[in-house]
Amino acid sequence: MRILYNGVDIYNDVSLNYAVHEMNAEKQADTLVLRFNDPRGVWSKWNPQPGDKIAFEHEAAKTGAMFIHQMRPENGLYTVRAMSMPISGKEKRSKSWAAVHFFQLGNEIAARHGLTFKIYGVTDQVYAYMAQTNETDFAFFSRLCSLEGCQMVIYDGSLIVYNEAYIEQQTPVGELQIGEAGVFFYNDATDLAYGSAEVTSGSVSGSFMDPKATTDKVLRPTIPIKVNSTAEAARFAKGLLREANKNGQTGSFTEELMTGYAAVSIMSLRTTKAAAWDGTIFLSKVRHDYVKNNSTLYFRRVILEGY
Protein backbone atom coordinates (compact mmCIF):
# COMPACT_ATOMS: atom_id res chain seq x y z
CA MET A 1 0.00 0.00 0.00
CA ARG A 2 0.99 3.62 -0.55
CA ILE A 3 -0.45 6.78 1.00
CA LEU A 4 0.76 9.82 -0.88
CA TYR A 5 0.35 13.03 1.11
CA ASN A 6 1.27 16.08 -0.96
CA GLY A 7 3.31 13.74 -3.15
CA VAL A 8 5.22 11.97 -0.33
CA ASP A 9 4.57 8.33 0.59
CA ILE A 10 3.80 8.29 4.33
CA TYR A 11 2.48 4.74 4.62
CA ASN A 12 5.39 3.50 6.73
CA ASP A 13 5.03 6.49 9.08
CA VAL A 14 1.41 5.88 10.06
CA SER A 15 -0.76 3.16 11.54
CA LEU A 16 -3.87 2.61 9.45
CA ASN A 17 -7.10 1.86 11.34
CA TYR A 18 -9.73 2.37 8.60
CA ALA A 19 -9.47 2.88 4.84
CA VAL A 20 -12.49 3.08 2.54
CA HIS A 21 -12.53 4.41 -1.03
CA GLU A 22 -15.86 4.93 -2.80
CA MET A 23 -16.09 5.60 -6.53
CA ASN A 24 -19.33 6.94 -8.02
CA ALA A 25 -20.41 6.95 -11.65
CA GLU A 26 -22.51 10.11 -11.29
CA LYS A 27 -23.77 12.96 -9.10
CA GLN A 28 -21.34 12.40 -6.21
CA ALA A 29 -17.61 12.92 -6.05
CA ASP A 30 -15.40 9.97 -5.14
CA THR A 31 -14.50 9.85 -1.45
CA LEU A 32 -11.58 8.50 0.55
CA VAL A 33 -11.82 8.14 4.34
CA LEU A 34 -8.68 7.19 6.24
CA ARG A 35 -8.47 6.79 10.00
CA PHE A 36 -5.12 6.47 11.72
CA ASN A 37 -4.05 5.33 15.16
CA ASP A 38 -2.46 8.52 16.44
CA PRO A 39 -1.82 8.30 20.22
CA ARG A 40 1.05 10.82 20.06
CA GLY A 41 -0.73 13.44 17.94
CA VAL A 42 1.62 13.12 14.97
CA TRP A 43 -0.99 14.27 12.46
CA SER A 44 -1.66 17.49 14.35
CA LYS A 45 2.09 18.20 14.28
CA TRP A 46 2.06 17.75 10.50
CA ASN A 47 -0.65 20.44 10.42
CA PRO A 48 -2.66 19.18 7.43
CA GLN A 49 -4.83 21.79 5.70
CA PRO A 50 -8.09 21.63 3.72
CA GLY A 51 -7.17 21.38 0.05
CA ASP A 52 -3.99 19.35 0.65
CA LYS A 53 -3.65 16.45 -1.76
CA ILE A 54 -3.75 12.82 -0.70
CA ALA A 55 -3.88 9.58 -2.69
CA PHE A 56 -4.16 5.91 -1.78
CA GLU A 57 -2.82 3.03 -3.86
CA HIS A 58 -3.04 -0.73 -3.41
CA GLU A 59 -2.29 -3.21 -6.19
CA ALA A 60 -4.40 -2.19 -9.22
CA ALA A 61 -6.52 0.29 -7.24
CA LYS A 62 -5.58 3.97 -7.30
CA THR A 63 -7.71 6.80 -5.99
CA GLY A 64 -5.89 9.41 -8.05
CA ALA A 65 -5.37 12.85 -6.55
CA MET A 66 -7.90 13.56 -3.79
CA PHE A 67 -8.39 16.81 -1.87
CA ILE A 68 -8.70 16.88 1.92
CA HIS A 69 -12.05 18.36 2.97
CA GLN A 70 -12.28 17.39 6.64
CA MET A 71 -9.93 16.34 9.45
CA ARG A 72 -10.95 15.11 12.89
CA PRO A 73 -8.69 14.18 15.83
CA GLU A 74 -10.31 12.19 18.66
CA ASN A 75 -9.05 9.97 21.49
CA GLY A 76 -5.82 8.80 19.91
CA LEU A 77 -7.27 8.58 16.40
CA TYR A 78 -7.10 10.95 13.45
CA THR A 79 -9.60 10.81 10.57
CA VAL A 80 -9.03 12.35 7.16
CA ARG A 81 -11.91 12.70 4.69
CA ALA A 82 -10.94 13.52 1.11
CA MET A 83 -12.86 13.92 -2.15
CA SER A 84 -11.91 13.93 -5.82
CA MET A 85 -13.60 17.34 -6.04
CA PRO A 86 -11.45 20.37 -5.15
CA ILE A 87 -12.72 22.30 -2.11
CA SER A 88 -13.50 25.23 -4.44
CA GLY A 89 -16.33 23.05 -5.79
CA LYS A 90 -18.45 23.96 -2.74
CA GLU A 91 -18.76 27.59 -3.82
CA LYS A 92 -22.08 28.72 -5.30
CA ARG A 93 -22.28 31.24 -8.12
CA SER A 94 -24.64 32.79 -10.65
CA LYS A 95 -23.82 33.39 -14.29
CA SER A 96 -25.52 33.42 -17.68
CA TRP A 97 -24.30 32.70 -21.20
CA ALA A 98 -25.60 33.37 -24.71
CA ALA A 99 -24.83 31.14 -27.70
CA VAL A 100 -22.68 28.90 -25.52
CA HIS A 101 -21.47 25.38 -26.35
CA PHE A 102 -21.66 22.38 -24.02
CA PHE A 103 -17.92 21.77 -24.38
CA GLN A 104 -17.26 25.46 -23.68
CA LEU A 105 -19.14 25.20 -20.38
CA GLY A 106 -17.24 22.05 -19.43
CA ASN A 107 -13.86 23.58 -20.21
CA GLU A 108 -14.70 26.79 -18.34
CA ILE A 109 -15.84 24.99 -15.20
CA ALA A 110 -12.93 22.57 -15.24
CA ALA A 111 -10.39 25.38 -15.63
CA ARG A 112 -11.94 27.39 -12.79
CA HIS A 113 -11.20 24.52 -10.41
CA GLY A 114 -7.78 23.57 -11.75
CA LEU A 115 -9.05 20.51 -13.63
CA THR A 116 -8.65 19.30 -17.20
CA PHE A 117 -11.76 18.54 -19.28
CA LYS A 118 -12.18 15.14 -20.97
CA ILE A 119 -15.06 13.66 -22.96
CA TYR A 120 -16.08 10.17 -24.07
CA GLY A 121 -18.73 9.64 -26.74
CA VAL A 122 -20.26 13.09 -26.16
CA THR A 123 -21.77 15.29 -28.86
CA ASP A 124 -21.25 19.04 -28.49
CA GLN A 125 -24.42 21.14 -28.32
CA VAL A 126 -25.03 24.88 -28.51
CA TYR A 127 -27.52 26.70 -26.27
CA ALA A 128 -29.07 30.01 -27.25
CA TYR A 129 -29.21 30.87 -23.56
CA MET A 130 -28.03 29.15 -20.38
CA ALA A 131 -28.13 30.33 -16.76
CA GLN A 132 -26.61 29.13 -13.52
CA THR A 133 -28.44 30.55 -10.49
CA ASN A 134 -26.92 30.36 -7.01
CA GLU A 135 -25.62 26.82 -7.29
CA THR A 136 -22.23 25.16 -7.41
CA ASP A 137 -20.53 24.69 -10.76
CA PHE A 138 -20.59 20.93 -10.49
CA ALA A 139 -24.25 20.70 -9.46
CA PHE A 140 -25.20 22.93 -12.38
CA PHE A 141 -23.09 21.05 -14.91
CA SER A 142 -24.12 17.62 -13.62
CA ARG A 143 -27.77 18.55 -14.10
CA LEU A 144 -27.07 19.71 -17.65
CA CYS A 145 -25.19 16.47 -18.34
CA SER A 146 -28.24 14.42 -17.32
CA LEU A 147 -30.44 16.41 -19.69
CA GLU A 148 -28.02 15.49 -22.49
CA GLY A 149 -27.97 11.77 -21.60
CA CYS A 150 -24.51 12.13 -20.08
CA GLN A 151 -22.91 12.04 -16.65
CA MET A 152 -19.82 13.63 -15.15
CA VAL A 153 -17.19 12.36 -12.76
CA ILE A 154 -14.10 13.95 -11.26
CA TYR A 155 -11.02 11.75 -11.15
CA ASP A 156 -7.34 12.48 -10.64
CA GLY A 157 -7.53 16.15 -11.54
CA SER A 158 -9.90 15.77 -14.49
CA LEU A 159 -13.55 16.62 -15.06
CA ILE A 160 -14.75 13.73 -17.21
CA VAL A 161 -18.04 13.66 -19.12
CA TYR A 162 -19.26 10.47 -20.76
CA ASN A 163 -22.32 9.61 -22.80
CA GLU A 164 -24.15 6.82 -20.96
CA ALA A 165 -25.50 5.03 -24.04
CA TYR A 166 -22.02 5.14 -25.61
CA ILE A 167 -20.41 3.54 -22.55
CA GLU A 168 -23.16 0.92 -22.26
CA GLN A 169 -22.47 -0.19 -25.86
CA GLN A 170 -18.82 -0.97 -25.11
CA THR A 171 -17.59 -4.56 -24.91
CA PRO A 172 -17.51 -5.83 -21.29
CA VAL A 173 -14.01 -5.63 -19.85
CA GLY A 174 -14.43 -8.81 -17.82
CA GLU A 175 -16.80 -11.23 -16.15
CA LEU A 176 -17.98 -11.21 -12.55
CA GLN A 177 -19.06 -14.57 -11.16
CA ILE A 178 -21.11 -14.74 -7.97
CA GLY A 179 -20.83 -18.30 -6.70
CA GLU A 180 -22.82 -20.36 -4.23
CA ALA A 181 -21.45 -18.45 -1.23
CA GLY A 182 -21.80 -15.00 -2.81
CA VAL A 183 -23.58 -12.24 -0.87
CA PHE A 184 -25.85 -10.32 -3.26
CA PHE A 185 -29.04 -8.27 -3.46
CA TYR A 186 -30.88 -7.64 -6.72
CA ASN A 187 -33.97 -5.46 -7.26
CA ASP A 188 -36.39 -5.17 -10.18
CA ALA A 189 -38.36 -1.91 -10.46
CA THR A 190 -39.13 -1.97 -14.17
CA ASP A 191 -42.83 -1.71 -13.34
CA LEU A 192 -42.16 1.95 -12.46
CA ALA A 193 -40.79 2.76 -15.92
CA TYR A 194 -42.18 5.51 -18.15
CA GLY A 195 -43.04 5.01 -21.79
CA SER A 196 -42.27 8.57 -22.84
CA ALA A 197 -41.23 11.99 -21.55
CA GLU A 198 -42.44 15.47 -22.41
CA VAL A 199 -40.61 18.72 -21.63
CA THR A 200 -42.44 22.05 -21.73
CA SER A 201 -40.90 25.48 -21.18
CA GLY A 202 -43.24 28.38 -21.82
CA SER A 203 -44.57 27.96 -25.35
CA VAL A 204 -41.85 25.44 -26.31
CA SER A 205 -42.35 21.70 -25.89
CA GLY A 206 -40.84 18.46 -27.10
CA SER A 207 -41.17 14.76 -26.36
CA PHE A 208 -39.42 11.43 -26.71
CA MET A 209 -40.86 7.90 -26.63
CA ASP A 210 -39.07 4.72 -25.61
CA PRO A 211 -38.95 2.65 -28.83
CA LYS A 212 -39.51 -0.51 -26.76
CA ALA A 213 -42.15 0.99 -24.45
CA THR A 214 -44.68 -1.38 -22.88
CA THR A 215 -46.43 1.36 -20.88
CA ASP A 216 -48.17 4.61 -21.75
CA LYS A 217 -46.99 6.43 -18.60
CA VAL A 218 -45.69 9.90 -19.47
CA LEU A 219 -42.95 11.68 -17.54
CA ARG A 220 -43.61 15.44 -17.39
CA PRO A 221 -40.77 16.92 -15.32
CA THR A 222 -40.32 20.53 -14.31
CA ILE A 223 -36.80 21.62 -15.22
CA PRO A 224 -35.13 24.86 -14.06
CA ILE A 225 -33.35 25.36 -17.39
CA LYS A 226 -34.93 27.47 -20.12
CA VAL A 227 -35.62 25.49 -23.28
CA ASN A 228 -34.99 27.39 -26.49
CA SER A 229 -36.37 25.13 -29.24
CA THR A 230 -38.54 22.10 -29.92
CA ALA A 231 -35.46 20.07 -30.86
CA GLU A 232 -33.77 20.98 -27.58
CA ALA A 233 -36.92 20.09 -25.62
CA ALA A 234 -37.10 16.69 -27.35
CA ARG A 235 -33.40 16.07 -26.65
CA PHE A 236 -33.86 16.94 -22.97
CA ALA A 237 -36.93 14.69 -22.82
CA LYS A 238 -34.79 11.83 -24.13
CA GLY A 239 -32.15 12.45 -21.47
CA LEU A 240 -34.71 12.67 -18.69
CA LEU A 241 -36.48 9.49 -19.82
CA ARG A 242 -33.14 7.68 -19.65
CA GLU A 243 -32.54 9.13 -16.18
CA ALA A 244 -35.94 7.87 -15.01
CA ASN A 245 -35.73 4.38 -16.52
CA LYS A 246 -32.07 3.35 -16.42
CA ASN A 247 -32.21 2.00 -12.86
CA GLY A 248 -35.04 -0.43 -13.55
CA GLN A 249 -32.90 -3.39 -12.51
CA THR A 250 -30.18 -2.81 -9.95
CA GLY A 251 -28.14 -4.82 -7.52
CA SER A 252 -25.09 -5.10 -5.35
CA PHE A 253 -22.77 -7.80 -4.09
CA THR A 254 -19.84 -8.07 -1.73
CA GLU A 255 -16.76 -10.16 -2.36
CA GLU A 256 -13.17 -10.37 -1.18
CA LEU A 257 -11.22 -7.25 -2.17
CA MET A 258 -11.25 -6.79 -5.97
CA THR A 259 -8.84 -3.94 -6.70
CA GLY A 260 -9.23 -4.15 -10.47
CA TYR A 261 -12.78 -2.78 -10.58
CA ALA A 262 -13.97 0.82 -10.74
CA ALA A 263 -17.21 2.72 -11.36
CA VAL A 264 -18.23 3.43 -14.99
CA SER A 265 -17.12 -0.06 -16.05
CA ILE A 266 -19.08 -2.47 -18.26
CA MET A 267 -18.97 -6.07 -17.07
CA SER A 268 -20.64 -9.42 -17.68
CA LEU A 269 -22.43 -10.82 -14.63
CA ARG A 270 -22.98 -14.49 -13.83
CA THR A 271 -24.81 -15.44 -10.63
CA THR A 272 -25.15 -19.11 -9.71
CA LYS A 273 -28.28 -18.56 -7.61
CA ALA A 274 -29.89 -15.92 -9.86
CA ALA A 275 -29.19 -16.95 -13.44
CA ALA A 276 -32.05 -14.79 -14.75
CA TRP A 277 -29.87 -11.77 -13.97
CA ASP A 278 -26.95 -12.95 -16.09
CA GLY A 279 -25.95 -10.37 -18.67
CA THR A 280 -24.26 -7.03 -19.13
CA ILE A 281 -24.07 -4.60 -16.22
CA PHE A 282 -22.82 -1.06 -15.60
CA LEU A 283 -20.94 -0.47 -12.35
CA SER A 284 -22.56 2.60 -10.78
CA LYS A 285 -20.59 2.56 -7.52
CA VAL A 286 -17.62 0.64 -6.17
CA ARG A 287 -16.62 0.58 -2.49
CA HIS A 288 -13.25 -0.82 -1.48
CA ASP A 289 -12.60 -1.44 2.23
CA TYR A 290 -8.86 -2.01 2.54
CA VAL A 291 -8.91 -2.91 6.25
CA LYS A 292 -11.79 -5.39 6.08
CA ASN A 293 -10.37 -6.58 2.74
CA ASN A 294 -13.63 -6.57 0.78
CA SER A 295 -15.30 -4.79 -2.11
CA THR A 296 -18.96 -3.97 -2.62
CA LEU A 297 -20.02 -3.37 -6.21
CA TYR A 298 -23.27 -1.63 -7.08
CA PHE A 299 -24.64 -1.96 -10.59
CA ARG A 300 -27.53 -1.54 -12.94
CA ARG A 301 -28.33 -3.94 -15.75
CA VAL A 302 -27.98 -2.51 -19.24
CA ILE A 303 -31.62 -2.67 -20.31
CA LEU A 304 -32.32 0.48 -22.35
CA GLU A 305 -32.34 0.40 -26.13
CA GLY A 306 -32.40 3.39 -28.48
CA TYR A 307 -31.70 6.08 -25.90
C-alpha positions as CSV (number, residue, x, y, z in Angstrom):
1,M,0.0,0.0,0.0
2,R,1.0,3.6,-0.6
3,I,-0.5,6.8,1.0
4,L,0.8,9.8,-0.9
5,Y,0.3,13.0,1.1
6,N,1.3,16.1,-1.0
7,G,3.3,13.7,-3.2
8,V,5.2,12.0,-0.3
9,D,4.6,8.3,0.6
10,I,3.8,8.3,4.3
11,Y,2.5,4.7,4.6
12,N,5.4,3.5,6.7
13,D,5.0,6.5,9.1
14,V,1.4,5.9,10.1
15,S,-0.8,3.2,11.5
16,L,-3.9,2.6,9.4
17,N,-7.1,1.9,11.3
18,Y,-9.7,2.4,8.6
19,A,-9.5,2.9,4.8
20,V,-12.5,3.1,2.5
21,H,-12.5,4.4,-1.0
22,E,-15.9,4.9,-2.8
23,M,-16.1,5.6,-6.5
24,N,-19.3,6.9,-8.0
25,A,-20.4,7.0,-11.6
26,E,-22.5,10.1,-11.3
27,K,-23.8,13.0,-9.1
28,Q,-21.3,12.4,-6.2
29,A,-17.6,12.9,-6.1
30,D,-15.4,10.0,-5.1
31,T,-14.5,9.8,-1.4
32,L,-11.6,8.5,0.6
33,V,-11.8,8.1,4.3
34,L,-8.7,7.2,6.2
35,R,-8.5,6.8,10.0
36,F,-5.1,6.5,11.7
37,N,-4.0,5.3,15.2
38,D,-2.5,8.5,16.4
39,P,-1.8,8.3,20.2
40,R,1.1,10.8,20.1
41,G,-0.7,13.4,17.9
42,V,1.6,13.1,15.0
43,W,-1.0,14.3,12.5
44,S,-1.7,17.5,14.4
45,K,2.1,18.2,14.3
46,W,2.1,17.7,10.5
47,N,-0.6,20.4,10.4
48,P,-2.7,19.2,7.4
49,Q,-4.8,21.8,5.7
50,P,-8.1,21.6,3.7
51,G,-7.2,21.4,0.1
52,D,-4.0,19.4,0.6
53,K,-3.7,16.4,-1.8
54,I,-3.8,12.8,-0.7
55,A,-3.9,9.6,-2.7
56,F,-4.2,5.9,-1.8
57,E,-2.8,3.0,-3.9
58,H,-3.0,-0.7,-3.4
59,E,-2.3,-3.2,-6.2
60,A,-4.4,-2.2,-9.2
61,A,-6.5,0.3,-7.2
62,K,-5.6,4.0,-7.3
63,T,-7.7,6.8,-6.0
64,G,-5.9,9.4,-8.0
65,A,-5.4,12.9,-6.6
66,M,-7.9,13.6,-3.8
67,F,-8.4,16.8,-1.9
68,I,-8.7,16.9,1.9
69,H,-12.0,18.4,3.0
70,Q,-12.3,17.4,6.6
71,M,-9.9,16.3,9.4
72,R,-10.9,15.1,12.9
73,P,-8.7,14.2,15.8
74,E,-10.3,12.2,18.7
75,N,-9.1,10.0,21.5
76,G,-5.8,8.8,19.9
77,L,-7.3,8.6,16.4
78,Y,-7.1,11.0,13.5
79,T,-9.6,10.8,10.6
80,V,-9.0,12.4,7.2
81,R,-11.9,12.7,4.7
82,A,-10.9,13.5,1.1
83,M,-12.9,13.9,-2.1
84,S,-11.9,13.9,-5.8
85,M,-13.6,17.3,-6.0
86,P,-11.5,20.4,-5.1
87,I,-12.7,22.3,-2.1
88,S,-13.5,25.2,-4.4
89,G,-16.3,23.1,-5.8
90,K,-18.5,24.0,-2.7
91,E,-18.8,27.6,-3.8
92,K,-22.1,28.7,-5.3
93,R,-22.3,31.2,-8.1
94,S,-24.6,32.8,-10.6
95,K,-23.8,33.4,-14.3
96,S,-25.5,33.4,-17.7
97,W,-24.3,32.7,-21.2
98,A,-25.6,33.4,-24.7
99,A,-24.8,31.1,-27.7
100,V,-22.7,28.9,-25.5
101,H,-21.5,25.4,-26.4
102,F,-21.7,22.4,-24.0
103,F,-17.9,21.8,-24.4
104,Q,-17.3,25.5,-23.7
105,L,-19.1,25.2,-20.4
106,G,-17.2,22.1,-19.4
107,N,-13.9,23.6,-20.2
108,E,-14.7,26.8,-18.3
109,I,-15.8,25.0,-15.2
110,A,-12.9,22.6,-15.2
111,A,-10.4,25.4,-15.6
112,R,-11.9,27.4,-12.8
113,H,-11.2,24.5,-10.4
114,G,-7.8,23.6,-11.8
115,L,-9.0,20.5,-13.6
116,T,-8.7,19.3,-17.2
117,F,-11.8,18.5,-19.3
118,K,-12.2,15.1,-21.0
119,I,-15.1,13.7,-23.0
120,Y,-16.1,10.2,-24.1
121,G,-18.7,9.6,-26.7
122,V,-20.3,13.1,-26.2
123,T,-21.8,15.3,-28.9
124,D,-21.3,19.0,-28.5
125,Q,-24.4,21.1,-28.3
126,V,-25.0,24.9,-28.5
127,Y,-27.5,26.7,-26.3
128,A,-29.1,30.0,-27.3
129,Y,-29.2,30.9,-23.6
130,M,-28.0,29.2,-20.4
131,A,-28.1,30.3,-16.8
132,Q,-26.6,29.1,-13.5
133,T,-28.4,30.5,-10.5
134,N,-26.9,30.4,-7.0
135,E,-25.6,26.8,-7.3
136,T,-22.2,25.2,-7.4
137,D,-20.5,24.7,-10.8
138,F,-20.6,20.9,-10.5
139,A,-24.3,20.7,-9.5
140,F,-25.2,22.9,-12.4
141,F,-23.1,21.0,-14.9
142,S,-24.1,17.6,-13.6
143,R,-27.8,18.5,-14.1
144,L,-27.1,19.7,-17.7
145,C,-25.2,16.5,-18.3
146,S,-28.2,14.4,-17.3
147,L,-30.4,16.4,-19.7
148,E,-28.0,15.5,-22.5
149,G,-28.0,11.8,-21.6
150,C,-24.5,12.1,-20.1
151,Q,-22.9,12.0,-16.7
152,M,-19.8,13.6,-15.1
153,V,-17.2,12.4,-12.8
154,I,-14.1,13.9,-11.3
155,Y,-11.0,11.7,-11.2
156,D,-7.3,12.5,-10.6
157,G,-7.5,16.1,-11.5
158,S,-9.9,15.8,-14.5
159,L,-13.6,16.6,-15.1
160,I,-14.8,13.7,-17.2
161,V,-18.0,13.7,-19.1
162,Y,-19.3,10.5,-20.8
163,N,-22.3,9.6,-22.8
164,E,-24.1,6.8,-21.0
165,A,-25.5,5.0,-24.0
166,Y,-22.0,5.1,-25.6
167,I,-20.4,3.5,-22.6
168,E,-23.2,0.9,-22.3
169,Q,-22.5,-0.2,-25.9
170,Q,-18.8,-1.0,-25.1
171,T,-17.6,-4.6,-24.9
172,P,-17.5,-5.8,-21.3
173,V,-14.0,-5.6,-19.9
174,G,-14.4,-8.8,-17.8
175,E,-16.8,-11.2,-16.2
176,L,-18.0,-11.2,-12.5
177,Q,-19.1,-14.6,-11.2
178,I,-21.1,-14.7,-8.0
179,G,-20.8,-18.3,-6.7
180,E,-22.8,-20.4,-4.2
181,A,-21.5,-18.4,-1.2
182,G,-21.8,-15.0,-2.8
183,V,-23.6,-12.2,-0.9
184,F,-25.8,-10.3,-3.3
185,F,-29.0,-8.3,-3.5
186,Y,-30.9,-7.6,-6.7
187,N,-34.0,-5.5,-7.3
188,D,-36.4,-5.2,-10.2
189,A,-38.4,-1.9,-10.5
190,T,-39.1,-2.0,-14.2
191,D,-42.8,-1.7,-13.3
192,L,-42.2,2.0,-12.5
193,A,-40.8,2.8,-15.9
194,Y,-42.2,5.5,-18.1
195,G,-43.0,5.0,-21.8
196,S,-42.3,8.6,-22.8
197,A,-41.2,12.0,-21.5
198,E,-42.4,15.5,-22.4
199,V,-40.6,18.7,-21.6
200,T,-42.4,22.0,-21.7
201,S,-40.9,25.5,-21.2
202,G,-43.2,28.4,-21.8
203,S,-44.6,28.0,-25.4
204,V,-41.9,25.4,-26.3
205,S,-42.4,21.7,-25.9
206,G,-40.8,18.5,-27.1
207,S,-41.2,14.8,-26.4
208,F,-39.4,11.4,-26.7
209,M,-40.9,7.9,-26.6
210,D,-39.1,4.7,-25.6
211,P,-38.9,2.7,-28.8
212,K,-39.5,-0.5,-26.8
213,A,-42.2,1.0,-24.4
214,T,-44.7,-1.4,-22.9
215,T,-46.4,1.4,-20.9
216,D,-48.2,4.6,-21.8
217,K,-47.0,6.4,-18.6
218,V,-45.7,9.9,-19.5
219,L,-43.0,11.7,-17.5
220,R,-43.6,15.4,-17.4
221,P,-40.8,16.9,-15.3
222,T,-40.3,20.5,-14.3
223,I,-36.8,21.6,-15.2
224,P,-35.1,24.9,-14.1
225,I,-33.4,25.4,-17.4
226,K,-34.9,27.5,-20.1
227,V,-35.6,25.5,-23.3
228,N,-35.0,27.4,-26.5
229,S,-36.4,25.1,-29.2
230,T,-38.5,22.1,-29.9
231,A,-35.5,20.1,-30.9
232,E,-33.8,21.0,-27.6
233,A,-36.9,20.1,-25.6
234,A,-37.1,16.7,-27.4
235,R,-33.4,16.1,-26.6
236,F,-33.9,16.9,-23.0
237,A,-36.9,14.7,-22.8
238,K,-34.8,11.8,-24.1
239,G,-32.1,12.5,-21.5
240,L,-34.7,12.7,-18.7
241,L,-36.5,9.5,-19.8
242,R,-33.1,7.7,-19.6
243,E,-32.5,9.1,-16.2
244,A,-35.9,7.9,-15.0
245,N,-35.7,4.4,-16.5
246,K,-32.1,3.3,-16.4
247,N,-32.2,2.0,-12.9
248,G,-35.0,-0.4,-13.6
249,Q,-32.9,-3.4,-12.5
250,T,-30.2,-2.8,-10.0
251,G,-28.1,-4.8,-7.5
252,S,-25.1,-5.1,-5.3
253,F,-22.8,-7.8,-4.1
254,T,-19.8,-8.1,-1.7
255,E,-16.8,-10.2,-2.4
256,E,-13.2,-10.4,-1.2
257,L,-11.2,-7.2,-2.2
258,M,-11.2,-6.8,-6.0
259,T,-8.8,-3.9,-6.7
260,G,-9.2,-4.1,-10.5
261,Y,-12.8,-2.8,-10.6
262,A,-14.0,0.8,-10.7
263,A,-17.2,2.7,-11.4
264,V,-18.2,3.4,-15.0
265,S,-17.1,-0.1,-16.0
266,I,-19.1,-2.5,-18.3
267,M,-19.0,-6.1,-17.1
268,S,-20.6,-9.4,-17.7
269,L,-22.4,-10.8,-14.6
270,R,-23.0,-14.5,-13.8
271,T,-24.8,-15.4,-10.6
272,T,-25.2,-19.1,-9.7
273,K,-28.3,-18.6,-7.6
274,A,-29.9,-15.9,-9.9
275,A,-29.2,-17.0,-13.4
276,A,-32.0,-14.8,-14.8
277,W,-29.9,-11.8,-14.0
278,D,-27.0,-12.9,-16.1
279,G,-26.0,-10.4,-18.7
280,T,-24.3,-7.0,-19.1
281,I,-24.1,-4.6,-16.2
282,F,-22.8,-1.1,-15.6
283,L,-20.9,-0.5,-12.3
284,S,-22.6,2.6,-10.8
285,K,-20.6,2.6,-7.5
286,V,-17.6,0.6,-6.2
287,R,-16.6,0.6,-2.5
288,H,-13.2,-0.8,-1.5
289,D,-12.6,-1.4,2.2
290,Y,-8.9,-2.0,2.5
291,V,-8.9,-2.9,6.2
292,K,-11.8,-5.4,6.1
293,N,-10.4,-6.6,2.7
294,N,-13.6,-6.6,0.8
295,S,-15.3,-4.8,-2.1
296,T,-19.0,-4.0,-2.6
297,L,-20.0,-3.4,-6.2
298,Y,-23.3,-1.6,-7.1
299,F,-24.6,-2.0,-10.6
300,R,-27.5,-1.5,-12.9
301,R,-28.3,-3.9,-15.7
302,V,-28.0,-2.5,-19.2
303,I,-31.6,-2.7,-20.3
304,L,-32.3,0.5,-22.3
305,E,-32.3,0.4,-26.1
306,G,-32.4,3.4,-28.5
307,Y,-31.7,6.1,-25.9
